[in-house]
Amino acid sequence: MPVASFTICSTLGFGFFLFPAALQSVPEVLYESAAFDGAERFATFRNITLPLIRPIAGVVAITSTAGGVLSFGEIDFLTQGGPTGDTNVLAYASSTNAFRARDTRTAAAPTLHLLALSLTPAVAQPPPPRAAPHDPPHSPPPEPSPPP
């Protein structure tokens, strides 16, 4: 339990800085127009707030997943795998096999699994929304013809 709480506390602070900034970046005009249209609070959150903070939520999800999956340092520092291997996660087992037991073949498979687990949140992110097409540039007015 101390390893889990240490890992959670070390990765949670990043989101505490990013989410309030993301919420402050949502224009107040959108909330006012939704209230004028009679939208309920949940509909406002679902249709305005959530789409606009989704990129920040993706960044927090990617960094938190990577921090949790690759928690070698915490385990090595706090328990060194635990008394009966209770905190022996993939990252710790892979590094232990590769560097302490000098068995790189056994360490390669967990490392590939860690790579797949770390990339999953990044690949699962929806594409960014497309920008609205801009009006075509206005052509200059025709020049007046010279007087006869």
N, C-alpha and C positions, 0 to 999 in steps of 0.2 A: 503493500500500500504506500510506503513512503516514496517509491520510485514513481508511481502513477501520479501522486499529488505533486511531486516535484516537477514532473514533465508538464502536467496541466498548468501549473502556476507559471512555468517558464514560457509557455507558448500562448497563454491566455492574454497577457498584457498587450501583445501586439494588436489583437482585435479590439481591445478597449480603447486604443488610440485611433484606430481606423474607422470603426463604426460611427462614433459621434461626428467625425469629420465628414463621413459619407452622408449622414442624415442632415448635416448643416448645408451640404452642397445641393440639396433638392430645393429648387426655387419655390418660394412661398406663394408665388402667383398660381402655381398648379394646384396647391391646396385650396386657395381661395376660389378658383374656378370650379373645382370639384364640389366645394360646399355650396356654391351658387347654383350648380346643377342639381343639387339634392343628393349627392352621393353619400352613402353611409361610411362610417370610419373604416370598416374592414375592406370595403370596396376601394376606398382611397388608398389604403395601405397596399392592397394587392395590385392595383392598376397604376399607381403613381410611385409610391415609395420603393416597393420591392424591385421593380425593373430598373430604377435609377441607382440603387445601391448594390445590384447584383454583381457588377465587376469587383467591387471591394469585397463582397462576401466570397467571391471566387478566390481572390488573393489570400484572404484569411484561411479559407478551406485548404488551399494548396500548401501554405506555409505550416499550418497546424498538422496536416497529415504528414508532411515531410518531417516535421519535428517529432511527431509521435512514432513514426516508423523507424526513423534513424536515431533512436534514443540510446545510442551506445554509451555516450559519455556519462549520462546519469546512472546507468546500471553499473558501469565499471567503477565509478566513484563511490556509489552508495553501498552496493551489495556484492559486486563482482559475481553476478549470476545467482546469488542467493544460496542458502545452505543446502537446498535440495534441487537447485535449478529452477526455482519458482519464478525468477525474473529473467530467465534466459530467453530473450526474444530473438527474432531473426537476425537483427543487426549485431547483437552481442555474440550469438552463436557463430555467425559468419566470420567475424573478426577474430574470435577465439580460435576457430579452426584454421584460419589463414595464417595468423601471426604467432600464436602460441604453440599450436600442434603442427604447424608447417604443412598443412594438408589443403592445398589450394583447390584441388578438385572438389572436395566436400564443401568448401566455402563458396564455390562459384554458383551453385544452384540457389541458395538463399539470397545471394546478392542479386541475381536476376529477378527473383520474386520481389525483392525490395524495390528494384527499379520499376517493375510493373505497378506495385502499390503506390509508389510515389508519383507516377505519371498519370494514374487514373483520375484524380480530381482535375488535372490540367486538361486532359482530353475530354472529360465529361462537361466542360464548360460550354454553354451555348455560344454561338458566334455573336459578336457585338452587333447591336442594332444598326441598321443602315441609316445614314443621314438622309434627311429629306432632300430631294433634288431641288436645286436652286433654280430660280427663274433664269431663262436664257438672257444673256446680256442684251440690253436694248440697243438697237441699231441707231446710229445718229440720225437726226432728222435730215431729210434731203435738203441740199443746198438750193437756195432760191435761184431761179433762172435770171440771167441778167436782163435788165429792162431793154425793150427794143429801141 
